[in-house]
Amino acid sequence: MSKFREQVTNSFKFKLFKLKQLPLAYVAGLKVTEINDEKATVSITHNHWTKNPFRSMYFAAQAMAAELSTGLLVMDRVNQAKPKRVSMLVYNMQAEFSKKATGTISFTCEQGEKLDSVFEKILTSDEGEVIELLTTGINQDGEVVSTFRFTWTMKEKK
């Protein structure tokens, strides 16, 4: 297991990472439940910190967990690209909400394989690349509550 994957799957180390790098994710209680070459899953629970006035989860809390599920796959590839350095940035986001989000919602991005060809291009050329990654939020009953598409831009740092 890579050092990065160990850091985000170890509860204590991930809490320290969130406190330092993603303090709002710490307050919201985001948890990484799975990460491998193909997919990453991040869960978030409807609670006092993530609620909206309509007795469901605030859309921005969902977006934060959704973005992290795609971002973990990107960050994992960035860490594997060493000694090269790669910049990454969310360029666009689209969301669809199909059901009230209550309880624990798990966002899973299963598009890790798409990143392999993108990183091959980034590391062998001077051109940047753009990729759209899809993540789906599913409640405890297995129902889709929201779907997000994040467009990431990546380029090797010189």
Number of C-alpha atoms within 10 A of each C-alpha: 7 10 10 16 19 13 16 21 16 12 14 11 13 20 21 15 16 18 14 10 11 13 14 14 19 17 12 19 18 22 21 22 17 15 22 15 14 14 18 23 25 24 23 26 22 21 17 9 14 19 19 15 7 8 12 16 24 19 16 12 21 27 21 16 27 30 22 25 29 29 20 23 25 22 17 18 19 20 16 15 16 9 8 12 15 21 13 19 13 15 13 11 15 11 17 11 14 12 13 16 25 19 15 17 27 27 32 25 26 21 18 21 12 13 18 15 10 17 22 11 16 19 17 9 11 12 11 18 15 15 15 17 23 22 26 21 28 20 21 12 9 10 13 19 20 23 20 22 20 21 17 19 16 21 21 21 13 8
